[in-house]
Amino acid sequence: MKNLLLFSIFLLTTANIFAQLRVRKNSGNDTYIYVDNTVLFVEQEISLGRNTPGGNTEASIYLRNNGQLIQGSSNSNNSGRGQISVQQNTPVTNAYAYYYWCSPVGDSGYLTTGQGGGNKNFGVGLLYEPQPGTSETAAQQVATTSGLNGLTTSPITVSTRWLYTFESPGTEREGNYTAMGGGLNAPPGFGFTMKGVGPITDPQLDQTYEFRGRPNNGTFTIPVAAPGGTEGMMTLTGNPYPSALDLNKLYYDPENTALGTFWYYDEDRTVASHYYATKPFGYGVYTIGPEDTDGDPYNGDNLGTYAAAPFSYYTSGGGTTGSGGTSSNSDDNKRFAPIAQGIMFVGDADGTVQIKNAHRVFYKEGEPGSVFQRPDGSNTEVENDSANGEREYATISDHANLSNRTPMMRLWAIFDKNVTRDMVIAFYDNATDGYDRGLDGLSAQDLHTDAYFPIGPDNARLPYVINGTNYVPEKYIPIAFKIRNTSLIELRLVEEINQPYERAYLYDSQENTYKQLNGATLARVTLTLPPGTYDNRFFIFFRGTNRPGGKTETELDIKSSIAENVSFFQNNKSRQLEVRNPEGYVIKSASVFDMSGKLIINEKNLGSKSQYSFYTGNLSSGVYLVKLVTDGDVAIDYKAVVHND
């Protein structure tokens, strides 16, 4: 006979009264708590007795359907040989696919004896496979193999060959990872890598893993380090609790000023390879945004900013050998780390980061701001427009009209139609042009050919892919390009959200040209650059202030703006009409008429050059009407007085 100690509906009214919780067998029968889609709050310690090993109610607490456990500020040590059961799934998985984890449990004495209370190490022996066909509480311990591939056996078989921790700050060098093997070798609070199960031919495989052990509680101290040269130093950790973790609370904890940003592992799940040289992967960059001080973490504002990972082929020394495409994952929903999410913490300075109970929240996975890091199994670089053989791009975010979204622009720098660097400029009233902690995201990869925002003192600028800054009209933001071999670059503005500017341009200070980036009729700005580093030549330039309420310019506004910025000069000494177009408007046609209305000059598809000239030495002296028409069918008129002696 089994005793269900508390039903989930009862927990809704009683969860907050527990000072401490003890779950023990009752008269020799299994006793357990089933937490369904709600939170169980315990202020002090939890002590769990051992239920019947191998039975359908082996665990003492079951968290299901977003059920979560939160403990209070007492930081008491949990104890007992009983288990909590909590699940997490990995869609788009296969035997070649890494996911980064952070266990919410440690050993309770089931795999060892005499450990006492407190947080303990994690190992693959604490992983189970649910058996929903039997019951919501039934599970079987996973099998293991030292072979290359995890298998969809019954139970599933996990390869111990790919279990690693990364406990000291470092770069993506093979020697910085420590093999776990099949033992309890992941310290509490630290993350670990694990590959999935199943063939790559099954793109729909969604594997659920069940963690069983003593629930983690209290404070975890994680070392971080300042960037080494231009590279960030990372430590694999994440969410060590059986509840959601608010990264905004964690980041702005006064004891965590050494923390710089967060990196999320991603890879191309469609590639069937176990090896660096043939498996493209990388790290996406997440910045937390300003501190959330409104006291309501659930209102959907201040979710932070994410820049997707470009994929590279790595060497064992941490270097890259070439491009492998780009992630299609640009999901900003990172603020509330779900249960078992592994994250690389990247330091601003040498020091430590403390993960605390005070950072825990009851926040359901799948709500805005909380998504377990997962790919969609595709690669943006292989999607083509069948009509013209070129890639299709997004234009404006579907969520651009949401008032609570951070104003931003997302740029793609596409090199030789091969690799894409995802970059974001986010606008905050209190940001600066220099480094702003929490707003600027350090690049996670040093690619041979790359783009980035150089931020910092002139003699110590670092490469960032997220640039938090304030908006000022006619502001110049440096954008740098590092080119290994002569490359064609397409710079594309692919997303705008609540943008404070009217127009954005790429300014080339060497050529003194402005090429407009935004606007429905502008597909891209293209450059061809020889090898070199260009960190003080190109700038993103903004003009105008967006109308309140997101209103766009009227036709009269546009015509007035173009008329203001396009200038004419009849240079009779040089016998030419000169037109200056510093804003880079696209000119569809230029026509010159005499006073009788006769068409004298007619030029079409002039493009967006910053200046044009038309020969007038063959014209009779007199007054002529000049008419320019832009690609938006805005006409500008000018009277030119020609003197030809």
CORJO-V752048 format. One record per residue. N is the residue number from 1. RES is the residue in one letter. PHI is phi as a letter, one per 20 degrees, with the letter a starting at -180 (none if undefined). D_FIRST is the distance of its C-alpha to the first C-alpha in Angstrom with 2 decimals. Layout:
# CORJO-V752048
N:RES:PHI:D_FIRST
N:RES:PHI:D_FIRST
This chain:
# CORJO-V752048
1:M:none:0.00
2:K:d:3.82
3:N:d:6.79
4:L:e:10.00
5:L:f:12.66
6:L:b:15.60
7:F:e:16.61
8:S:f:19.81
9:I:f:21.92
10:F:f:21.21
11:L:f:22.33
12:L:g:25.67
13:T:d:26.56
14:T:c:24.95
15:A:g:25.24
16:N:e:28.66
17:I:e:27.97
18:F:f:25.97
19:A:e:28.28
20:Q:b:25.72
21:L:c:22.05
22:R:c:19.54
23:V:c:15.98
24:R:c:14.11
25:K:g:10.79
26:N:d:9.91
27:S:l:9.87
28:G:n:8.98
29:N:e:5.82
30:D:f:7.20
31:T:c:9.35
32:Y:b:11.94
33:I:d:14.92
34:Y:d:16.12
35:V:d:19.92
36:D:d:21.57
37:N:l:25.40
38:T:b:25.97
39:V:d:26.48
40:L:d:24.48
41:F:d:27.21
42:V:c:26.90
43:E:f:30.20
44:Q:d:29.57
45:E:e:27.31
46:I:d:23.72
47:S:c:21.77
48:L:d:18.61
49:G:e:16.41
50:R:e:15.26
51:N:e:11.80
52:T:f:11.19
53:P:g:14.58
54:G:n:14.98
55:G:e:11.56
56:N:f:11.42
57:T:c:10.45
58:E:f:12.90
59:A:e:14.91
60:S:e:14.60
61:I:c:16.94
62:Y:d:17.68
63:L:d:21.22
64:R:c:21.92
65:N:l:25.01
66:N:m:27.21
67:G:f:24.64
68:Q:c:26.23
69:L:d:25.93
70:I:c:29.08
71:Q:d:29.87
72:G:e:32.91
73:S:f:36.21
74:S:f:35.09
75:N:l:34.35
76:S:f:31.90
77:N:f:30.40
78:N:f:26.77
79:S:b:24.98
80:G:n:21.95
81:R:e:20.62
82:G:f:17.99
83:Q:c:18.91
84:I:d:19.89
85:S:d:20.00
86:V:b:23.20
87:Q:c:25.18
88:Q:b:28.87
89:N:d:30.78
90:T:c:34.26
91:P:f:36.14
92:V:l:39.37
93:T:d:38.11
94:N:a:39.16
95:A:f:39.63
96:Y:e:42.81
97:A:e:41.55
98:Y:f:41.06
99:Y:c:38.90
100:Y:d:39.04
101:W:c:35.82
102:C:b:34.80
103:S:f:31.26
104:P:e:29.20
105:V:c:27.21
106:G:c:28.13
107:D:f:26.67
108:S:d:24.13
109:G:o:24.72
110:Y:f:22.69
111:L:e:26.05
112:T:c:28.00
113:T:c:27.62
114:G:m:29.33
115:Q:e:30.02
116:G:m:29.42
117:G:e:28.92
118:G:n:30.64
119:N:f:31.19
120:K:c:31.15
121:N:f:32.53
122:F:d:31.06
123:G:b:31.19
124:V:f:30.33
125:G:f:27.42
126:L:e:25.54
127:L:e:26.03
128:Y:c:23.47
129:E:d:23.82
130:P:f:21.47
131:Q:c:20.12
132:P:f:20.30
133:G:f:20.39
134:T:e:16.79
135:S:a:15.38
136:E:f:16.81
137:T:d:14.77
138:A:e:15.38
139:A:b:18.49
140:Q:c:20.38
141:Q:f:22.87
142:V:f:26.43
143:A:e:28.91
144:T:c:32.31
145:T:b:35.89
146:S:e:39.17
147:G:f:40.95
148:L:f:42.40
149:N:d:40.03
150:G:f:36.40
151:L:c:34.91
152:T:e:32.69
153:T:e:30.84
154:S:c:27.13
155:P:f:26.10
156:I:f:29.20
157:T:d:31.67
158:V:e:33.19
159:S:e:36.65
160:T:f:36.99
161:R:f:40.73
162:W:d:40.69
163:L:e:38.54
164:Y:c:40.96
165:T:d:41.24
166:F:b:44.41
167:E:e:44.40
168:S:d:48.11
169:P:g:50.36
170:G:a:52.34
171:T:d:53.47
172:E:f:52.19
173:R:d:53.31
174:E:g:51.22
175:G:f:51.65
176:N:e:49.94
177:Y:e:46.55
178:T:d:44.47
179:A:f:42.35
180:M:e:38.66
181:G:m:37.90
182:G:e:34.36
183:G:e:33.99
184:L:e:32.94
185:N:d:36.40
186:A:d:36.09
187:P:f:36.66
188:P:g:34.68
189:G:n:36.55
190:F:e:38.48
191:G:e:38.08
192:F:b:38.09
193:T:e:39.27
194:M:b:37.28
195:K:e:38.36
196:G:e:36.33
197:V:c:35.55
198:G:n:37.12
199:P:f:40.65
200:I:f:43.12
201:T:f:43.86
202:D:d:40.68
203:P:f:41.65
204:Q:e:38.68
205:L:f:36.01
206:D:c:33.56
207:Q:e:31.13
208:T:d:28.11
209:Y:d:27.18
210:E:d:24.12
211:F:e:24.69
212:R:c:21.97
213:G:r:22.91
214:R:f:24.00
215:P:f:25.49
216:N:f:29.27
217:N:b:30.96
218:G:n:34.49
219:T:d:37.87
220:F:c:38.84
221:T:d:42.50
222:I:d:43.98
223:P:f:47.58
224:V:c:49.99
225:A:b:53.68
226:A:f:56.80
227:P:g:58.09
228:G:d:60.01
229:G:m:63.22
230:T:d:62.27
231:E:d:58.72
232:G:f:55.59
233:M:d:53.34
234:M:d:49.62
235:T:c:46.38
236:L:e:43.05
237:T:b:40.41
238:G:q:38.71
239:N:e:35.73
240:P:e:33.51
241:Y:d:30.95
242:P:e:27.82
243:S:b:30.05
244:A:f:33.48
245:L:c:36.56
246:D:e:39.79
247:L:f:42.58
248:N:f:45.21
249:K:f:43.80
250:L:f:43.54
251:Y:f:47.04
252:Y:e:48.80
253:D:f:47.17
254:P:g:50.29
255:E:e:49.07
256:N:d:48.84
257:T:f:52.50
258:A:f:52.66
259:L:e:50.51
260:G:e:52.64
261:T:b:50.62
262:F:c:47.67
263:W:d:47.83
264:Y:d:45.34
265:Y:f:45.30
266:D:b:46.04
267:E:b:47.26
268:D:e:48.39
269:R:f:45.24
270:T:e:47.47
271:V:e:49.18
272:A:e:47.75
273:S:b:48.69
274:H:d:47.20
275:Y:d:50.47
276:Y:g:52.25
277:A:f:55.49
278:T:c:54.06
279:K:d:51.04
280:P:f:52.18
281:F:b:50.20
282:G:a:50.86
283:Y:c:49.67
284:G:f:49.75
285:V:d:50.89
286:Y:c:49.22
287:T:d:50.96
288:I:e:49.11
289:G:n:51.97
290:P:f:52.99
291:E:f:50.75
292:D:e:48.73
293:T:d:49.75
294:D:e:49.00
295:G:m:45.61
296:D:c:43.85
297:P:f:42.32
298:Y:d:41.01
299:N:e:44.37
300:G:n:45.02
301:D:e:48.19
302:N:l:49.11
303:L:e:46.95
304:G:n:49.33
305:T:c:51.16
306:Y:c:50.32
307:A:d:52.79
308:A:f:51.56
309:A:e:51.96
310:P:e:54.88
311:F:e:53.80
312:S:c:55.71
313:Y:e:55.83
314:Y:d:55.44
315:T:d:56.74
316:S:f:54.94
317:G:e:57.22
318:G:n:55.90
319:G:e:58.94
320:T:d:59.05
321:T:d:60.96
322:G:r:60.96
323:S:e:59.40
324:G:c:56.39
325:G:n:56.29
326:T:b:54.41
327:S:f:50.92
328:S:e:50.42
329:N:e:47.83
330:S:c:49.50
331:D:f:46.50
332:D:f:47.02
333:N:f:43.35
334:K:d:42.81
335:R:g:42.79
336:F:d:39.03
337:A:f:37.66
338:P:f:34.23
339:I:g:31.31
340:A:m:32.33
341:Q:f:35.97
342:G:e:38.46
343:I:b:41.95
344:M:e:45.17
345:F:e:46.55
346:V:d:50.37
347:G:e:52.43
348:D:e:55.50
349:A:b:56.24
350:D:f:55.08
351:G:r:52.24
352:T:c:48.52
353:V:c:46.10
354:Q:d:43.24
355:I:e:40.04
356:K:c:38.47
357:N:g:35.66
358:A:f:38.48
359:H:e:38.85
360:R:e:35.30
361:V:b:34.90
362:F:e:32.37
363:Y:c:34.21
364:K:f:32.69
365:E:f:33.70
366:G:o:36.01
367:E:f:37.72
368:P:g:41.41
369:G:o:41.63
370:S:b:38.39
371:V:c:38.28
372:F:f:36.95
373:Q:f:40.13
374:R:b:40.45
375:P:e:43.48
376:D:d:44.17
377:G:n:45.19
378:S:c:48.87
379:N:c:52.02
380:T:f:54.51
381:E:f:57.41
382:V:d:57.02
383:E:e:57.18
384:N:d:60.71
385:D:e:62.74
386:S:f:64.00
387:A:f:67.08
388:N:c:68.62
389:G:m:66.62
390:E:d:65.46
391:R:f:62.10
392:E:e:60.78
393:Y:c:59.85
394:A:f:58.11
395:T:d:60.55
396:I:c:59.04
397:S:g:55.43
398:D:f:53.60
399:H:d:52.61
400:A:f:56.15
401:N:e:56.45
402:L:f:53.45
403:S:f:54.98
404:N:e:52.33
405:R:e:52.78
406:T:f:54.85
407:P:g:58.37
408:M:a:58.78
409:M:c:60.43
410:R:d:58.91
411:L:d:61.39
412:W:d:61.14
413:A:d:63.66
414:I:d:63.82
415:F:d:65.74
416:D:l:67.51
417:K:l:65.00
418:N:c:62.50
419:V:d:60.49
420:T:d:59.64
421:R:e:59.26
422:D:e:57.26
423:M:c:58.73
424:V:c:58.27
425:I:d:60.56
426:A:d:58.64
427:F:d:60.65
428:Y:c:59.88
429:D:g:62.35
430:N:e:62.01
431:A:e:62.07
432:T:c:65.09
433:D:e:66.88
434:G:e:65.74
435:Y:f:62.29
436:D:c:59.70
437:R:f:56.42
438:G:n:53.46
439:L:d:55.78
440:D:d:57.32
441:G:d:55.28
442:L:f:56.59
443:S:g:56.90
444:A:e:54.31
445:Q:b:56.56
446:D:e:60.15
447:L:f:61.29
448:H:f:64.69
449:T:c:65.67
450:D:b:64.02
451:A:c:64.38
452:Y:a:63.30
453:F:e:64.32
454:P:f:66.17
455:I:c:65.22
456:G:p:66.43
457:P:g:69.75
458:D:g:72.34
459:N:e:72.18
460:A:b:68.37
461:R:f:67.03
462:L:d:63.62
463:P:e:62.35
464:Y:d:59.97
465:V:d:58.45
466:I:c:57.39
467:N:d:60.23
468:G:e:59.57
469:T:b:62.89
470:N:e:64.59
471:Y:e:66.65
472:V:c:70.40
473:P:g:72.70
474:E:m:74.76
475:K:e:72.42
476:Y:d:72.43
477:I:d:69.22
478:P:f:69.85
479:I:c:68.07
480:A:d:68.64
481:F:c:68.77
482:K:d:68.65
483:I:d:70.19
484:R:e:70.24
485:N:c:72.25
486:T:g:74.20
487:S:c:71.59
488:L:e:71.45
489:I:d:69.29
490:E:d:67.95
491:L:d:66.86
492:R:c:64.88
493:L:e:63.48
494:V:d:60.30
495:E:b:58.62
496:E:c:59.90
497:I:c:57.83
498:N:l:59.62
499:Q:f:62.51
500:P:e:65.06
501:Y:e:67.99
502:E:e:69.96
503:R:c:71.01
504:A:c:69.98
505:Y:c:72.19
506:L:e:72.40
507:Y:d:75.48
508:D:d:77.36
509:S:f:79.54
510:Q:f:81.62
511:E:e:82.52
512:N:l:82.37
513:T:c:80.42
514:Y:c:77.68
515:K:d:75.39
516:Q:f:73.18
517:L:e:69.43
518:N:d:68.07
519:G:p:69.15
520:A:f:68.04
521:T:e:71.01
522:L:d:70.68
523:A:e:68.57
524:R:a:68.98
525:V:d:71.30
526:T:d:72.36
527:L:c:73.88
528:T:c:75.11
529:L:c:75.20
530:P:f:76.51
531:P:g:74.68
532:G:q:74.33
533:T:d:72.40
534:Y:d:73.20
535:D:d:71.81
536:N:b:74.65
537:R:d:76.00
538:F:d:73.47
539:F:b:72.02
540:I:e:69.88
541:F:d:72.17
542:F:d:71.29
543:R:c:73.65
544:G:n:73.25
545:T:d:70.58
546:N:f:68.19
547:R:f:68.73
548:P:g:66.39
549:G:m:63.59
550:G:m:63.81
551:K:f:67.07
552:T:e:68.99
553:E:f:72.73
554:T:f:74.96
555:E:g:77.66
556:L:f:80.21
557:D:g:78.19
558:I:f:77.94
559:K:f:81.63
560:S:f:82.60
561:S:f:80.46
562:I:f:81.90
563:A:f:85.43
564:E:f:84.93
565:N:d:83.76
566:V:d:85.95
567:S:c:89.55
568:F:c:92.79
569:F:b:96.02
570:Q:e:99.16
571:N:e:100.59
572:N:f:104.14
573:K:f:105.26
574:S:e:102.73
575:R:l:103.17
576:Q:b:99.48
577:L:e:96.98
578:E:d:94.09
579:V:c:90.64
580:R:d:88.04
581:N:c:84.33
582:P:f:82.43
583:E:e:79.20
584:G:m:79.03
585:Y:f:79.10
586:V:e:79.20
587:I:e:82.71
588:K:e:82.89
589:S:b:86.68
590:A:c:89.82
591:S:c:92.97
592:V:c:96.49
593:F:d:98.90
594:D:e:102.55
595:M:f:103.78
596:S:e:104.64
597:G:n:101.02
598:K:f:101.63
599:L:f:98.70
600:I:d:100.01
601:I:c:96.88
602:N:b:93.51
603:E:d:90.71
604:K:c:87.14
605:N:l:83.68
606:L:e:84.74
607:G:n:81.22
608:S:c:80.16
609:K:f:82.73
610:S:f:83.77
611:Q:b:87.43
612:Y:c:89.71
613:S:b:93.47
614:F:c:95.77
615:Y:f:99.40
616:T:c:101.92
617:G:f:105.14
618:N:e:106.14
619:L:e:105.90
620:S:f:108.83
621:S:f:108.98
622:G:q:107.34
623:V:d:104.16
624:Y:c:101.08
625:L:e:97.75
626:V:d:94.67
627:K:c:91.33
628:L:d:88.00
629:V:c:84.93
630:T:e:81.43
631:D:f:78.56
632:G:e:77.31
633:D:m:80.67
634:V:e:81.86
635:A:d:85.68
636:I:c:87.74
637:D:d:91.53
638:Y:b:94.23
639:K:d:98.03
640:A:d:99.66
641:V:d:103.36
642:V:d:104.83
643:H:c:108.13
644:N:c:109.51
645:D:f:113.09
